[in-house]
Amino acid sequence: MALNNTYDARLVQQETAVGAGVQILLLALLGTAIGMGPAGWVTGLTFAIATWAVLSRALHRSGLRSFGPANRVTLGRATLVGGVTALVADSFESTPPVTLLVGLTAVALILDGVDGKVARRTGTSTALGARFDMEVDAFLILVLSVYVSMEVGPWVLLIGGMRYAFVAAARVWPWLNNALPPSTARKTVAALQGILLLLAGSGLLPYAADFGVALLALALLVWSFGRDVLWLWATSRRPEQTARAEQKVLELAAH
């Protein structure tokens, strides 16, 4: 039995290494297609190595014996996000290939709705998979906000940085780590961020429209985070309500 566990663990780790290899292959293809400069290469390689290292450590700590089909979809999305990251970094040195950047981002956003469905249909939903999916989403939004900020203004960085600011704040105020109830509105706002930022960065709209689209994305995000923070603060003031809320979240997650 121990041999089987070790073998399965190695297979899981090998899949992350394959993901890093595919990421490097994508960078090579992009480099050949557009003549990507040093900034794009360094950023893309750093993303590939960091993703491999963090994911490998998380898998080792979780003890998963199978990577799972949903995580493979998310890993594919992460590979596309790595390509987008490299293109955005390269845009600081040269004119960005907007069509290519939009295409990679669009596919990554479309696949965002696939991995969750795959996990539910195959019964392979895990806490690690949900966290992996969330981190890929958050990083893509950060990268897109950097790209759009170069045209619309540095205030757009608030969109990409808000989730990381929330995580940092939770280290100071632990009540921010309490469980939140499921929310369709929260999921909708999160999904719209990538779509709106992609639209603002596509070059299809005039500057005023890009500004408006980015401002709408920020307003929706502020509303969503603000609502959640107020709910967490209110429940933290009433410990018994917090316990009931967390129990309700666990019950809903079980169904």
ABEGO torsion letter per residue (X at the ends): XAAAAAAAAAAAAAAAAAAAAAAAAAAAAAAAAAGBBAAAAAAAAAAAAAAAAAAAAAAAAAGBABAEAAAAAAAAAAAAAAAAAAAAAAAAABBBBAAAAAAAAAAAAAAAAAAAAAAAAAGABBAAAAAAAAAAAAAAAAAAAAAAAAAAEAAAAAAAAAAAAAAAAAAABAAAABBBBBBAAAAAAAAAAAAAAAAAAAGABBAAAAAAAAAAAAAAAAAAAAAAAAAAAAAAABAAAAAAAAAAAAAAAAX
